[in-house]
Amino acid sequence: MAVCFIFDLMKEPRWTKSAIIPFLRAGDSIKILLVRNYKDTKWVIPKGTVSKPLKPVVAATKEAYEEAGVLGKPHPLMLGFYLKQGVSVPTFLLEVDVILKEYTERDIRQRLWITRDQIDDMIEDIDLRNIVKAGVKCIRKRGTYFRYLISTYARELDLHFQVLSGKHIQLNYPTGVDTFRNIHVRRSTSNLEFFVYSREISEVGEGLASRFQFELLRENAKHKIGFWCIKKRGEELRYASIHDIEMPVLSFEVFVKILKTLIDTCFDWERRIDELLKGGGESVSGLESKVDDPGPGL
């Protein structure tokens, strides 16, 4: 039974079970917390029923408290799912802050901290073993974490996306019926740069370029999310709306706000460009097309 990774999915089913991998960072090493299953026959990870109105990650965090006696920070990404008795179990990560001596299922479940080198020996189920290994890789490698994080958020919004590399994901953001804008997300270590390409500088014309530069500076002073700059795309120089954020603080709510703000800012700015160009007797082609940004081309 193979693990199905999150970026292979586009729509989230109604999960009835969820699981979580509690972990600790110990210097350069990582420790994973296992618990005995209910029948005390093998080592597993905390897992339980997803009860409304809880989200799967919240339900799994609750199970970690009850079954393993740990509290901490659940990471907002989903690793994928493993199959348990024919049921797909979405799996998350929990960075442990507190280890309790007394907890709900202390008398019926043992718990055990293991290193990544012990995963094969201690976890019997192959599919569970594979997803725990995926979790460790996600914790250790920023590129893997980046892919899982952005893919999880994109799936929650039903956005189509392309994982172009461990440092670049392209999101297709719908702007109307059969129309969309491409939003690029680039990673540099733990910093993420969201950006949307706008007009080519050559479209604007030299006469208005200096005026727009001044306007862009005024725009940058106004907004908390997003700033304007000139960005190279292939051989072209384009205006681009950009926002930088550190990956550890990117929540789903902030992700949604960044996407919406960048798109809204682009449309508003491009409308103003059109008005100025028309007033100057010049014209440009319409902004929106079925694919207004055919790809990265960087």
C-alpha positions in Angstrom: 0.0 0.0 0.0 1.6 3.2 -1.2 1.5 6.7 0.3 -0.5 9.2 -1.8 1.2 12.6 -1.5 -0.8 15.8 -1.2 0.4 17.3 -4.4 -1.2 14.4 -6.3 -4.6 15.4 -5.0 -6.9 18.3 -6.1 -10.0 17.9 -4.0 -10.3 17.0 -0.3 -12.7 14.2 0.5 -14.6 14.1 3.8 -12.0 12.6 6.1 -13.4 10.3 8.9 -10.0 9.6 10.5 -6.8 11.6 10.9 -3.3 11.0 12.3 -0.3 13.0 13.4 3.4 12.5 13.8 4.7 14.0 17.0 8.4 15.0 16.7 11.2 16.8 18.6 14.3 18.5 17.2 17.4 17.5 19.2 20.2 19.5 17.7 20.7 18.2 14.2 18.7 15.0 14.8 14.9 14.4 14.9 13.0 12.2 17.3 9.6 10.7 16.4 7.1 9.6 19.1 5.3 6.3 18.6 2.5 4.8 20.7 1.3 1.2 21.0 -1.9 0.4 19.2 -5.1 -0.3 21.2 -4.5 -4.1 21.1 -0.8 -3.6 22.2 0.5 -5.5 19.2 2.6 -2.9 17.3 3.9 0.7 17.3 1.8 3.3 15.5 1.3 7.1 15.6 -1.7 8.9 17.3 -4.8 8.5 15.2 -8.5 8.9 15.7 -12.0 10.0 14.5 -12.6 13.4 13.0 -15.6 14.7 14.8 -17.5 17.8 13.5 -16.7 20.7 13.6 -13.0 19.9 14.1 -10.7 20.0 11.1 -8.6 16.8 10.6 -5.4 18.5 11.9 -7.1 19.7 15.0 -8.7 16.2 15.6 -5.3 14.6 15.2 -3.6 17.1 17.6 -6.3 16.1 20.2 -5.4 12.4 19.7 -1.8 13.2 20.3 -2.7 14.7 23.7 -5.0 11.8 24.7 -2.9 8.9 23.4 0.7 10.2 23.8 0.4 13.0 26.3 2.1 15.6 24.2 1.2 19.2 23.4 2.7 21.4 20.7 2.4 23.2 17.4 0.6 21.4 14.6 2.2 22.3 11.3 -0.4 23.5 8.7 0.6 21.1 5.9 -0.7 17.6 5.2 1.8 15.0 4.3 -0.7 12.8 2.4 -2.5 9.8 3.7 -2.0 6.1 4.5 -4.6 3.4 4.3 -5.9 1.7 7.5 -8.4 -1.0 7.0 -9.5 0.5 3.7 -9.9 4.0 5.2 -7.7 6.9 4.0 -6.1 8.6 7.0 -4.6 12.1 6.3 -1.5 12.6 8.3 0.0 15.8 9.8 3.1 16.9 11.8 3.1 18.0 15.5 6.2 19.8 16.8 6.2 18.9 20.5 6.7 21.5 23.2 5.3 19.8 26.3 5.6 16.1 27.3 3.1 15.2 30.1 3.7 12.6 32.7 -0.1 12.0 33.2 -2.4 11.7 30.2 -5.7 10.1 29.3 -4.5 6.8 27.9 -1.3 6.4 29.9 -2.5 3.1 31.4 -3.3 1.5 28.1 -0.6 2.8 25.7 3.1 2.8 25.9 5.0 5.6 24.1 8.5 5.5 22.6 10.8 8.1 21.1 12.8 6.8 18.1 15.3 8.3 15.6 14.8 8.2 11.9 17.3 5.3 11.7 14.9 3.2 13.8 11.8 3.7 11.6 12.2 0.5 9.6 12.7 -1.6 12.7 10.0 -0.2 14.9 7.1 0.4 12.4 5.6 -2.7 11.0 3.0 -1.4 8.5 4.8 -0.4 5.3 2.4 2.4 4.3 2.7 4.0 7.8 6.4 3.5 7.7 6.6 5.4 4.4 4.6 8.3 5.5 6.6 8.7 8.7 9.8 8.8 6.5 8.1 11.4 4.3 7.4 13.4 7.5 11.0 13.3 8.6 12.2 14.4 5.1 9.7 17.3 5.2 11.1 18.4 8.6 14.7 18.1 7.5 14.5 19.7 4.0 13.1 23.2 3.4 12.3 22.4 -0.3 10.2 19.4 0.7 8.4 21.4 3.4 7.8 24.3 0.9 6.2 21.9 -1.6 3.9 20.3 0.9 2.9 23.7 2.5 2.0 25.6 -0.6 0.3 22.5 -2.2 -1.8 22.0 1.0 -3.0 25.6 0.9 -3.6 25.5 -2.9 -5.7 22.4 -2.5 -7.8 24.0 0.2 -8.7 26.8 -2.3 -9.1 24.3 -5.2 -6.3 26.1 -7.1 -4.5 24.3 -9.8 -0.8 24.5 -9.4 2.5 23.3 -10.8 5.5 22.3 -8.7 8.3 23.6 -11.0 11.1 22.9 -8.5 11.9 22.7 -4.9 12.1 26.5 -5.0 9.3 27.5 -7.4 5.6 26.8 -7.5 3.1 28.4 -9.9 -0.5 28.9 -8.8 -3.4 29.5 -11.3 -5.7 32.0 -9.6 -9.2 32.2 -11.2 -10.2 35.8 -12.1 -13.4 35.0 -14.0 -15.1 32.3 -16.1 -12.3 30.4 -17.8 -9.7 33.2 -17.0 -6.9 33.2 -14.5 -3.7 34.9 -13.5 -0.5 33.1 -12.6 0.9 33.7 -9.2 4.5 32.6 -8.7 5.9 31.5 -5.3 9.7 31.3 -5.0 11.7 30.1 -2.0 15.1 31.3 -0.9 16.1 29.3 2.2 13.1 30.0 4.5 11.9 33.2 2.7 9.0 33.1 0.3 8.5 35.6 -2.5 5.0 35.8 -4.0 4.7 37.7 -7.3 2.4 38.5 -10.2 3.7 39.8 -13.5 2.0 42.9 -14.8 2.6 45.0 -17.9 5.8 45.1 -19.9 7.6 48.5 -19.5 7.7 48.8 -23.3 3.8 48.7 -23.3 3.7 51.8 -21.1 6.1 53.9 -23.2 9.0 56.1 -22.2 6.8 59.1 -21.9 4.8 57.8 -18.9 7.4 55.5 -17.4 8.9 58.1 -15.1 5.4 59.2 -14.0 4.6 55.5 -13.2 7.8 55.1 -11.2 6.7 58.0 -8.9 3.2 56.4 -8.6 4.7 53.0 -7.8 6.7 54.6 -4.9 3.5 56.1 -3.6 1.7 52.8 -3.9 4.5 51.0 -2.0 4.2 53.4 0.9 0.4 52.6 1.2 0.2 48.9 1.4 1.2 46.4 4.1 0.9 43.5 1.7 2.7 43.7 -1.6 5.0 46.2 -3.2 5.8 47.1 -6.8 9.1 46.6 -8.6 10.5 45.9 -12.0 11.3 42.3 -12.6 12.9 40.5 -15.5 11.0 37.8 -17.2 13.0 36.2 -20.0 14.2 39.1 -22.1 11.3 41.4 -21.0 11.2 43.9 -18.2 7.8 43.9 -16.4 6.2 45.6 -13.6 5.5 43.0 -10.9 3.5 43.0 -7.6 5.5 41.2 -5.0 5.2 40.2 -1.3 7.9 38.5 0.9 7.2 36.5 4.0 9.1 34.0 6.1 7.8 30.4 5.5 7.3 29.5 9.2 4.8 32.3 9.7 2.7 31.7 6.6 -0.7 30.6 7.9 -3.6 29.7 5.5 -5.4 32.9 6.3 -2.3 35.0 5.5 -1.8 32.9 2.3 -5.3 33.7 1.1 -4.9 37.4 1.9 -1.6 37.6 0.0 -3.1 36.1 -3.2 -6.2 38.2 -3.1 -4.2 41.4 -2.4 -1.7 40.9 -5.2 -4.4 40.1 -7.7 -6.6 43.0 -6.7 -3.6 45.4 -6.7 -2.6 44.3 -10.2 -6.1 44.8 -11.6 -6.4 48.2 -10.0 -3.0 49.4 -11.1 -3.5 48.1 -14.7 -6.9 49.9 -14.9 -5.2 53.1 -13.9 -2.5 52.6 -16.5 -5.1 52.1 -19.2 -6.9 55.3 -18.2 -3.6 57.3 -18.3 -2.6 55.8 -21.7 -6.0 56.5 -23.2 -5.8 60.0 -21.9 -2.5 60.4 -23.6 -3.8 59.2 -26.9 -2.1 55.8 -26.6 -3.7 52.4 -26.4 -2.8 49.0 -25.1 -4.4 45.6 -25.6 -6.8 44.3 -23.0 -5.3 42.9 -19.8 -7.1 39.7 -19.2 -6.9 36.7 -21.4 -7.4 33.0 -20.8 -3.7 32.7 -20.0 -2.2 36.1 -19.5 1.1 34.8 -18.2 2.1 31.6 -20.1 4.7 30.5 -17.6 7.7 31.4 -15.6 10.2 31.9 -18.5 12.8 33.1 -15.9 
